[in-house]
């Protein structure tokens, strides 16, 4: 009855176990993407600030009261009230708004690279966990095979076919392998939890990852329309400075108008005022145009240098990716030959007593070393791959 109950609980857990693909991980991350929300709110803040900075000046109301003492007549109070306002001519306000808007758009485009980097980081974590899981299962199978051998040698020791020293050496190796197995198990659990927490996935101990949709290991990947975000941001910054040059080319920018009512002791006065700032009497507009032209050149030079560095790094990453892919193929071939051809011969030699237990254990460790080299090289491959995608600003990685 107890066994049936345990089996029932186990089947219930399997029924509630969830399996996530890479696509479902990314969808969960998009649903809870605080980086995108933060960038969106920052964009709204910049837009509101731009509208505030380029809004028209408010009306100014002024008043004045005077105590008058005329030489003839009665003393009394005189007062005046009025209003004034500065009006921008033409489309200067719209030009200023456009200048700031283009600069803000460039900033927000560069902010999208941070989001892209985060998503590629999630993809990398997904692949690394899958590698951790495969490494753990491979090592678990190796441990089970060695455990069978150890039990076989225990019986051999009972019949005095092997020495106590040889059995102890095998036991020591078995304990070492078990400790490594537990470490690998913890490693793949930690990598899974880290991925789920960052992608905001609700998970339990039974939640698993598919790992059937890992990107294949290829010596090269297609990269079209590279550095798209950087190019768009650069173009908007250049256009912003060009708009600034046009903005400060006006001979007249604004007028100040005013209206005033004055109540004197013996008369009422109504007056209207108009003032025109003459830009040609000041160097302000000239220096603003010069600053915009210098900034335009500086943006061009800086972009040229940045792109040169990025293309150099892109070439390095592509070469590194190709090297990693080649190394994986080579190591897998060496591993297959060692496991399927050489190790069976070593096993046979040990069984018939041609080699010592130490030699046998050393050869088994060699197989494990080859496994770890493949594992480490694959991890390096995927690290390089997603760095490459982030650097090239590629959104679709398939």
C-alpha positions as CSV (number, residue, x, y, z in Angstrom):
1,X,0.0,0.0,0.0
2,X,2.8,2.4,0.9
3,X,4.6,1.7,-2.4
4,X,1.4,2.4,-4.3
5,X,1.0,5.7,-2.5
6,X,4.6,6.8,-3.3
7,X,4.0,5.8,-6.9
8,X,0.8,7.9,-7.0
9,X,2.6,11.0,-5.5
10,X,5.4,10.5,-8.1
11,X,3.0,10.4,-11.0
12,X,1.2,13.5,-9.7
13,X,4.4,15.4,-9.6
14,X,5.2,14.3,-13.2
15,X,1.7,15.5,-14.2
16,X,2.4,19.0,-12.8
17,X,5.9,19.3,-14.0
18,X,6.5,22.1,-16.4
19,X,8.9,22.2,-19.3
20,X,10.1,25.5,-20.7
21,X,11.6,26.1,-24.2
22,X,13.9,28.9,-25.0
23,X,11.0,30.8,-26.7
24,X,8.8,30.5,-23.6
25,X,11.7,31.7,-21.4
26,X,12.0,34.8,-23.6
27,X,8.3,35.4,-23.6
28,X,8.2,35.4,-19.8
29,X,11.1,37.8,-19.8
30,X,9.3,40.1,-22.2
31,X,6.2,40.0,-20.1
32,X,8.1,41.1,-17.1
33,X,10.7,43.2,-18.8
34,X,11.4,46.0,-16.4
35,X,14.3,47.3,-18.5
36,X,11.9,48.0,-21.4
37,X,9.4,49.6,-19.0
38,X,12.1,51.8,-17.5
39,X,13.3,52.9,-21.0
40,X,9.7,53.6,-22.0
41,X,9.2,55.7,-18.9
42,X,12.5,57.5,-19.5
43,X,11.4,58.3,-23.0
44,X,8.1,59.8,-21.7
45,X,10.1,61.8,-19.2
46,X,12.4,63.2,-21.8
47,X,9.5,64.0,-24.1
48,X,7.7,65.9,-21.3
49,X,10.9,67.7,-20.4
50,X,11.4,68.7,-24.0
51,X,7.9,70.1,-24.2
52,X,8.5,72.0,-21.0
53,X,11.8,73.5,-22.2
54,X,10.4,74.6,-25.5
55,X,7.0,75.9,-24.3
56,X,6.2,79.5,-24.9
57,X,7.0,82.0,-22.2
58,X,4.1,82.9,-19.9
59,X,2.4,86.2,-19.9
60,X,3.9,88.7,-17.5
61,X,1.5,91.0,-15.5
62,X,2.9,94.1,-13.9
63,X,1.5,97.0,-11.9
64,X,2.6,100.1,-10.2
65,X,1.1,102.7,-7.8
66,X,2.4,106.2,-7.3
67,X,1.6,109.0,-4.8
68,X,1.4,112.2,-6.9
69,X,1.9,115.7,-5.5
70,X,1.0,118.1,-8.4
71,X,1.9,121.8,-8.2
72,X,-1.8,122.7,-8.7
73,X,-4.7,120.7,-7.7
74,X,-5.2,117.9,-5.2
75,X,-2.8,115.2,-4.2
76,X,-3.7,111.6,-5.1
77,X,-2.7,108.2,-6.1
78,X,-1.8,107.2,-9.6
79,X,-1.4,103.6,-10.8
80,X,-0.7,101.5,-13.9
81,X,-1.3,97.9,-14.8
82,X,-0.2,96.0,-17.9
83,X,0.8,92.7,-19.4
84,X,3.6,91.5,-21.7
85,X,4.6,88.4,-23.5
86,X,7.6,87.2,-25.6
87,X,6.5,85.6,-28.9
88,X,8.9,83.4,-31.0
89,X,8.8,84.1,-34.7
90,X,8.3,81.5,-37.4
91,X,8.8,77.9,-36.4
92,X,11.7,78.4,-34.0
93,X,9.9,76.6,-31.1
94,X,9.2,73.6,-33.3
95,X,12.9,73.6,-34.4
96,X,14.1,73.6,-30.8
97,X,11.7,70.8,-30.0
98,X,12.9,68.8,-33.0
99,X,16.6,69.3,-32.0
100,X,16.0,67.9,-28.5
101,X,13.7,65.2,-29.8
102,X,16.3,63.8,-32.2
103,X,19.0,63.8,-29.4
104,X,16.6,62.0,-27.1
105,X,15.7,59.4,-29.7
106,X,19.4,58.7,-30.2
107,X,19.8,58.2,-26.5
108,X,16.8,55.8,-26.3
109,X,18.1,53.8,-29.3
110,X,21.4,53.2,-27.4
111,X,19.3,52.2,-24.4
112,X,17.8,49.4,-26.5
113,X,21.3,47.8,-26.6
114,X,21.1,47.2,-22.9
115,X,17.8,45.3,-23.4
116,X,19.3,43.3,-26.3
117,X,22.3,42.5,-24.1
118,X,20.0,41.2,-21.3
119,X,18.0,39.0,-23.7
120,X,21.2,37.5,-25.2
121,X,22.4,36.9,-21.7
122,X,19.2,34.9,-21.0
123,X,19.8,32.9,-24.2
124,X,23.4,32.2,-23.1
125,X,22.2,31.1,-19.6
126,X,19.7,28.7,-21.2
127,X,22.4,27.1,-23.3
128,X,24.9,26.9,-20.4
129,X,22.3,25.2,-18.2
130,X,21.6,22.7,-20.9
131,X,25.3,22.0,-21.1
132,X,25.4,21.6,-17.3
133,X,22.5,19.1,-17.5
134,X,24.1,17.1,-20.2
135,X,27.5,17.1,-18.4
136,X,25.8,15.9,-15.2
137,X,23.9,13.1,-17.0
138,X,27.0,12.0,-18.8
139,X,29.0,11.9,-15.6
140,X,26.2,10.2,-13.8
141,X,26.2,7.4,-16.4
142,X,30.0,7.1,-16.0
143,X,29.6,6.9,-12.2
144,X,27.0,4.2,-12.5
145,X,29.3,2.2,-14.8
146,X,32.1,2.5,-12.3
147,X,29.8,1.6,-9.4
148,X,29.0,-1.7,-11.2
149,X,32.7,-2.3,-11.6
150,X,33.3,-1.6,-8.0
151,X,30.6,-4.1,-6.9
152,X,32.1,-6.7,-9.2
153,X,35.5,-6.2,-7.7
154,X,34.0,-6.4,-4.2
155,X,32.9,-9.9,-5.0
156,X,36.4,-10.6,-6.5
157,X,37.9,-9.5,-3.2
158,X,35.6,-11.8,-1.3
159,X,36.9,-14.7,-3.3
160,X,40.5,-13.3,-2.8
161,X,41.0,-12.7,-6.5
162,X,42.2,-9.1,-5.9
163,X,44.1,-7.5,-3.0
164,X,42.7,-5.2,-0.3
165,X,44.9,-2.4,-1.6
166,X,43.3,-2.6,-5.1
167,X,39.8,-2.6,-3.6
168,X,40.6,0.4,-1.5
169,X,42.0,2.3,-4.5
170,X,38.8,1.6,-6.3
171,X,36.7,2.6,-3.4
172,X,38.6,5.9,-3.1
173,X,38.0,6.6,-6.7
174,X,34.3,5.8,-6.3
175,X,34.0,8.2,-3.5
176,X,35.8,10.9,-5.5
177,X,33.5,10.4,-8.4
178,X,30.4,10.6,-6.2
179,X,31.6,13.9,-4.7
180,X,32.1,15.3,-8.2
181,X,28.7,14.0,-9.2
182,X,27.0,15.9,-6.4
183,X,28.9,19.1,-7.3
184,X,27.8,18.8,-10.9
185,X,24.2,18.2,-9.8
186,X,24.3,21.4,-7.6
187,X,25.9,23.3,-10.5
188,X,23.1,22.5,-12.9
189,X,20.4,23.3,-10.3
190,X,22.0,26.7,-9.6
191,X,22.2,27.6,-13.3
192,X,18.5,26.6,-13.7
193,X,17.4,28.7,-10.7
194,X,19.4,31.7,-12.0
195,X,17.8,31.5,-15.4
196,X,14.3,31.2,-14.0
197,X,14.8,34.1,-11.5
198,X,16.1,36.4,-14.2
199,X,13.3,35.5,-16.7
200,X,10.6,35.7,-13.9
201,X,9.5,32.1,-14.5
202,X,7.4,30.6,-11.6
203,X,9.2,27.3,-11.1
204,X,9.3,24.3,-8.7
205,X,11.9,21.6,-8.3
206,X,10.1,19.6,-11.0
207,X,10.3,22.5,-13.6
208,X,12.6,21.6,-16.4
209,X,14.0,23.1,-19.6
210,X,13.5,21.5,-23.0
211,X,17.1,21.9,-24.3
212,X,15.9,20.5,-27.7
213,X,16.1,24.0,-29.2
214,X,19.7,24.9,-28.6
215,X,21.5,26.8,-31.3
216,X,23.6,24.4,-33.4
217,X,27.4,24.8,-33.2
218,X,28.5,26.3,-36.5
219,X,31.9,27.8,-37.5
220,X,30.2,31.0,-38.7
221,X,26.9,32.8,-38.4
222,X,25.2,35.2,-40.8
223,X,25.2,38.8,-39.7
224,X,23.2,41.2,-41.8
225,X,22.5,44.8,-41.1
226,X,25.1,45.0,-38.3
227,X,25.2,47.9,-35.8
228,X,21.7,49.0,-36.8
229,X,20.9,50.7,-33.5
230,X,24.3,52.5,-33.4
231,X,23.8,53.7,-37.0
232,X,20.3,55.0,-36.4
233,X,21.4,56.8,-33.2
234,X,24.4,58.4,-35.1
235,X,22.1,59.6,-37.9
236,X,19.7,61.2,-35.4
237,X,22.6,63.0,-33.6
238,X,23.9,64.3,-36.9
239,X,20.5,65.5,-37.9
240,X,20.0,67.2,-34.5
241,X,23.1,69.3,-35.0
242,X,22.1,70.2,-38.6
243,X,18.7,71.3,-37.3
244,X,20.6,73.4,-34.7
245,X,22.6,75.2,-37.4
246,X,19.3,76.1,-39.2
247,X,17.8,77.1,-35.9
248,X,20.4,79.8,-35.2
249,X,20.4,81.2,-38.8
250,X,17.4,83.6,-38.2
251,X,17.9,87.3,-38.3
252,X,14.9,87.8,-36.1
253,X,13.9,85.3,-33.5
254,X,11.3,86.9,-31.3
255,X,9.3,90.0,-30.5
256,X,8.1,91.3,-27.1
257,X,4.7,92.9,-27.0
258,X,3.1,94.7,-24.1
259,X,-0.1,96.5,-23.2
260,X,-0.5,99.0,-20.4
261,X,-3.2,101.1,-18.8
262,X,-2.2,104.1,-16.6
263,X,-4.6,106.0,-14.4
264,X,-3.2,109.5,-13.6
265,X,-4.9,112.1,-11.6
266,X,-6.4,113.9,-14.5
267,X,-6.1,111.5,-17.4
268,X,-6.3,107.8,-18.4
269,X,-3.5,106.5,-20.7
270,X,-3.5,103.4,-22.9
271,X,-0.3,102.2,-24.5
272,X,1.0,99.3,-26.6
273,X,4.6,98.4,-26.8
274,X,6.7,96.3,-29.3
275,X,10.4,95.4,-29.1
276,X,12.5,93.5,-31.6
277,X,15.8,91.9,-30.4
278,X,18.4,92.4,-33.2
279,X,20.5,89.2,-33.4
280,X,23.1,90.8,-35.6
281,X,24.1,93.1,-32.7
282,X,25.2,90.0,-30.7
283,X,27.6,87.0,-31.3
284,X,25.2,84.6,-29.6
285,X,23.6,83.2,-32.7
286,X,26.9,83.1,-34.6
287,X,28.6,81.2,-31.8
288,X,25.7,78.8,-31.4
289,X,25.9,77.9,-35.1
290,X,29.7,77.4,-34.8
291,X,29.1,75.1,-31.8
292,X,26.6,73.1,-33.7
293,X,29.0,72.7,-36.7
294,X,31.9,71.7,-34.4
295,X,29.6,69.2,-32.6
296,X,28.5,67.7,-35.9
297,X,32.2,67.1,-36.9
298,X,33.0,65.7,-33.4
299,X,30.0,63.3,-33.6
300,X,31.3,62.1,-37.0
301,X,34.8,61.5,-35.8
302,X,33.7,59.7,-32.7
303,X,31.4,57.5,-34.6
304,X,34.1,56.6,-37.1
305,X,36.4,55.6,-34.2
306,X,33.7,53.6,-32.4
307,X,32.8,51.7,-35.5
308,X,36.4,50.9,-36.2
309,X,36.8,49.4,-32.8
310,X,33.5,47.5,-33.0
311,X,34.4,46.0,-36.4
312,X,37.8,44.9,-35.1
313,X,36.2,43.3,-32.1
314,X,33.5,41.7,-34.3
315,X,36.3,40.1,-36.4
316,X,38.0,38.8,-33.3
317,X,34.8,37.2,-32.0
318,X,34.1,35.6,-35.4
319,X,37.6,34.1,-35.5
320,X,37.2,32.9,-31.9
321,X,33.8,31.4,-32.7
322,X,35.3,29.5,-35.7
323,X,38.2,28.3,-33.6
324,X,35.8,27.0,-30.9
325,X,33.6,25.2,-33.4
326,X,36.6,23.5,-34.9
327,X,37.9,22.5,-31.4
328,X,34.6,21.0,-30.4
329,X,34.6,18.8,-33.5
330,X,38.2,17.7,-32.9
331,X,37.6,17.0,-29.2
332,X,34.4,15.0,-29.9
333,X,36.3,12.9,-32.5
334,X,39.1,12.3,-30.0
335,X,36.5,11.4,-27.3
336,X,34.7,8.9,-29.6
337,X,38.0,7.2,-30.5
338,X,39.1,7.0,-26.9
339,X,35.8,5.8,-25.5
340,X,34.8,3.3,-28.3
341,X,38.3,2.0,-29.3
342,X,41.0,2.6,-26.7
343,X,39.1,2.3,-23.4
344,X,37.5,-1.1,-24.1
345,X,41.0,-2.4,-24.7
346,X,42.2,-0.9,-21.4
347,X,39.2,-2.3,-19.6
348,X,40.0,-5.8,-21.0
349,X,43.7,-5.5,-20.1
350,X,42.7,-4.5,-16.5
351,X,40.2,-7.4,-16.3
352,X,42.8,-10.0,-17.2
353,X,45.5,-8.4,-15.1
354,X,47.8,-7.0,-17.7
355,X,47.7,-3.4,-16.2
356,X,47.4,-2.2,-12.7
357,X,44.5,-0.5,-11.1
358,X,46.4,2.8,-11.0
359,X,46.9,2.6,-14.8
360,X,43.2,1.8,-15.3
361,X,42.1,4.7,-13.1
362,X,44.4,7.1,-14.9
363,X,42.9,6.1,-18.3
364,X,39.4,6.6,-17.0
365,X,40.3,10.0,-15.7
366,X,41.7,10.8,-19.2
367,X,38.2,10.1,-20.6
368,X,36.7,12.5,-18.0
369,X,39.2,15.1,-18.9
370,X,38.2,14.9,-22.6
371,X,34.6,15.2,-21.6
372,X,35.3,18.4,-19.5
373,X,37.3,19.9,-22.4
374,X,34.4,19.4,-24.7
375,X,32.0,20.9,-22.1
376,X,34.3,23.9,-21.5
377,X,34.8,24.5,-25.2
378,X,31.1,24.5,-25.8
379,X,30.5,26.9,-23.0
380,X,33.1,29.2,-24.5
381,X,31.5,28.8,-27.9
382,X,28.1,30.0,-26.7
383,X,29.6,32.8,-24.6
384,X,31.3,34.0,-27.8
385,X,28.2,33.5,-29.9
386,X,25.9,35.7,-27.8
387,X,28.6,38.3,-27.3
388,X,28.8,38.4,-31.1
389,X,25.1,38.9,-31.4
390,X,25.0,41.7,-28.8
391,X,28.0,43.5,-30.4
392,X,26.5,43.3,-33.9
393,X,23.1,44.4,-32.4
394,X,21.4,41.5,-34.1
395,X,17.9,40.9,-32.7
396,X,16.9,37.7,-34.4
397,X,19.5,35.0,-33.8
398,X,18.1,32.2,-35.9
